[in-house]
Amino acid sequence: MSLNLELVELSVDIALAKTLLNKESDMNKTKLKDVQKSVEEMLVSKQKNGTIKSEIDEAVFLCGAMTVIHQVFSSTPDSMDSVPPMWVFSGMSGRSVNDYNYDK
C-alpha cells in the first residue's frame, strides 16, 4: 500500500474520531447519519484538494470509514446495517460515490 493511501486511511480514522468526540459524549446520542454526512463532506474536500486522486483512492478512503462506522454503529458484528450500500457498490463497480470526475 502506498504512503498516500495509508495517509488517506489514517485521515478517515482521525476525522471520524473528531466527529464522534465533537458530538455529545454518549455514543447513543451520536447520529449515524451525521457521521455518514461528515465522511461524504470530507470525501468531497479531499477530492477537491487532490488528496484523493482516483476511484481506487476513494474506495480505500470509504473502506476505512466503513470499518470505523461498522465497529461503532452496527447492531451485530455480522450486520452491515450501518454502512450505506452505495459506498460498497460504487467501489466494487469502479465508480465514484458522488460521480466525481477524476482527471485520467
C-alpha angles and dihedrals in degrees: 000000000000123000090246092058092046089053090049091053092047092050090053091053093047094046093049091048090051091049091051093045093048091056123073113300094245106087090211089065093053107098118228091213090056091055092046090049091050091052092050091048090049090050091056091047092051092047091052095047093046099246090119106048105170146016088266092056088047092051091050090049092050092045089058091048092047091051093053094042091048092052093049104036112022116112092222134008091251095049124091092190093126097055120086107239091221090064090057099041097044091056092046092051096044094244130128114255090226097032092252112177108230114199107246 
